[in-house]
């Protein structure tokens, strides 16, 4: 579980609404935070890694001179090495520096993409709930008593299927793909350091 805040925390309330957790008592904040982070990872293939998750393992061992003073760090991304803003915490999302974005960088997630991340996070929470409850979905009978709890499983599977269909439809409607470049778009102003 991710217990420290991330830059995706502003989406927690929207995930709670999709889950029907209006009183904030069914799902913990760390669980929803984890589902948001994993939702971004879940969508990376569909978005050509438009958004990525920061971890300390991405930081390059050799930092260029002047980088820390400029407020950036040299990191390994999906498309290659690039400068990322310093101060990112594990679990924070960052924009792929090799892609062009329409909206300015605050918030990190473009407004048009928030729904997909919320939907993916909701899907992952329901999938985890179904997986952890699988032992409860049983049927048994004796000569005089019959018990079945498979209807709950069918209902949960229907919710998962509906979320998956909604997510698939969302990406069928989006025709535009992010534009990529050969060089990172973020640069440090000043003398080049190699």
C-alpha positions in Angstrom: 0.0 0.0 0.0 1.1 3.5 -0.7 0.6 5.5 2.6 2.3 8.7 1.6 0.6 11.3 -0.5 1.2 11.3 -4.3 0.4 13.9 -7.0 -2.7 11.7 -7.9 -4.4 12.2 -4.5 -6.8 14.8 -6.0 -8.5 11.9 -7.9 -9.2 9.9 -4.8 -12.7 11.4 -4.3 -13.6 10.7 -7.9 -12.6 7.0 -7.5 -14.7 6.9 -4.3 -17.7 8.1 -6.2 -17.3 5.5 -8.9 -16.9 2.8 -6.2 -20.0 4.1 -4.3 -18.0 4.7 -1.2 -19.7 7.9 -0.3 -19.1 7.7 3.5 -15.4 6.9 3.0 -15.7 3.7 5.1 -15.5 0.9 2.6 -12.0 1.5 1.0 -9.0 3.0 2.7 -7.1 5.9 1.2 -3.9 3.9 0.7 -5.8 1.3 -1.2 -7.4 3.8 -3.5 -4.0 5.6 -3.9 -2.5 2.3 -4.9 -5.2 1.7 -7.4 -4.6 5.1 -9.0 -0.9 4.4 -9.3 -1.6 1.0 -10.8 -4.3 2.5 -13.0 -1.7 4.7 -14.6 0.6 1.7 -15.1 -2.4 -0.3 -16.5 -3.0 2.4 -19.1 0.7 2.9 -20.2 0.4 0.6 -23.2 -2.7 2.3 -24.5 -1.1 5.8 -24.0 2.4 5.0 -25.3 3.6 5.6 -21.7 2.2 9.1 -21.7 2.3 9.1 -17.9 4.8 7.2 -15.9 5.3 6.4 -12.2 8.3 7.7 -10.4 10.5 5.5 -8.2 14.0 6.0 -6.8 15.2 3.3 -9.1 14.8 5.6 -12.1 17.4 8.1 -10.9 20.6 7.8 -12.8 23.8 7.1 -10.7 25.7 9.8 -12.6 24.0 13.2 -12.4 25.1 15.9 -14.8 26.9 18.9 -13.2 24.4 21.7 -12.5 21.3 19.5 -12.6 20.5 19.7 -8.9 20.9 23.5 -8.9 18.5 23.7 -11.8 15.9 21.7 -9.8 16.0 18.6 -12.0 17.3 15.1 -11.9 18.6 12.9 -14.7 16.4 9.8 -14.8 15.7 6.7 -16.9 12.3 6.8 -18.6 10.5 4.4 -20.9 11.9 6.3 -23.9 15.4 7.0 -22.6 17.2 9.3 -20.2 15.7 12.7 -19.5 15.5 15.5 -16.9 12.7 15.2 -14.4 11.7 17.8 -11.8 13.4 17.1 -8.5 11.1 16.5 -5.5 9.2 13.7 -7.0 8.2 11.0 -4.5 7.8 7.3 -5.0 4.4 6.8 -6.5 4.2 10.2 -8.1 3.2 10.4 -11.7 5.2 12.4 -14.3 4.7 13.2 -17.9 6.7 11.4 -20.5 9.3 14.1 -21.4 9.5 12.7 -25.0 5.8 13.4 -25.7 4.0 16.7 -26.5 1.1 17.7 -24.3 -1.8 20.1 -25.0 -2.4 21.3 -21.5 0.2 23.0 -19.3 1.8 20.7 -16.7 -0.3 21.5 -13.6 -2.0 19.3 -12.8 0.3 16.6 -14.2 -2.7 14.6 -15.7 -4.4 16.3 -18.6 -8.1 16.9 -17.8 -9.2 14.7 -20.7 -7.2 11.8 -19.3 -8.5 11.9 -15.7 -11.6 9.8 -16.5 -9.6 7.0 -17.9 -7.3 6.8 -14.8 -10.3 7.0 -12.5 -12.0 4.2 -14.4 -8.9 2.0 -14.5 -8.4 2.5 -10.7 -12.1 1.6 -10.1 -11.7 -1.5 -12.3 -8.6 -2.6 -10.4 -10.3 -2.2 -7.0 -13.3 -4.3 -8.2 -11.0 -6.9 -9.7 -9.1 -7.2 -6.3 -12.4 -7.4 -4.4 -13.6 -10.2 -6.7 -10.3 -12.1 -6.4 -10.2 -11.8 -2.6 -13.8 -12.9 -2.3 -13.6 -15.9 -4.5 -13.6 -18.3 -1.6 -16.9 -16.9 -0.5 -18.6 -17.8 -3.8 -19.6 -21.4 -3.1 -22.4 -23.7 -3.6 -23.2 -26.8 -1.5 -26.0 -29.0 -0.6 -27.1 -31.8 1.6 -30.0 -34.1 1.3 -32.4 -31.5 2.7 -30.5 -28.1 2.5 -29.1 -26.3 -0.6 -26.9 -23.2 -0.4 -25.6 -21.0 -3.2 -23.8 -17.7 -3.2 -22.8 -17.6 -6.9 -25.2 -14.7 -7.7 -22.9 -12.3 -5.9 -20.1 -13.5 -8.1 -22.2 -13.0 -11.2 -23.1 -9.5 -10.1 -19.4 -8.6 -9.4 -18.4 -10.1 -12.8 -21.0 -8.0 -14.5 -19.6 -4.8 -12.8 -16.1 -5.7 -14.0 -17.4 -6.4 -17.6 -19.2 -3.1 -17.6 -16.1 -1.2 -16.4 -14.0 -3.0 -19.0 -16.5 -2.1 -21.8 -16.6 1.5 -20.7 -12.8 1.7 -20.7 -12.5 0.1 -24.1 -15.2 2.4 -25.5 -13.3 5.4 -24.1 -10.2 4.5 -26.1 -12.1 3.7 -29.3 -13.4 7.3 -29.2 -10.0 8.9 -28.7 -8.4 9.1 -32.1 -5.5 11.4 -31.4 -2.3 9.8 -30.1 0.4 11.9 -28.3 3.1 13.1 -30.5 6.5 11.8 -29.8 10.0 13.3 -30.3 13.4 11.9 -30.6 14.8 14.2 -27.9 13.3 15.0 -24.5 11.3 18.2 -24.6 12.5 19.5 -21.2 16.0 21.1 -21.3 18.2 23.0 -18.9 19.0 26.5 -20.1 22.7 27.2 -20.0 25.8 25.4 -21.1 25.4 21.9 -22.3 26.7 19.3 -19.9 27.6 15.8 -21.1 
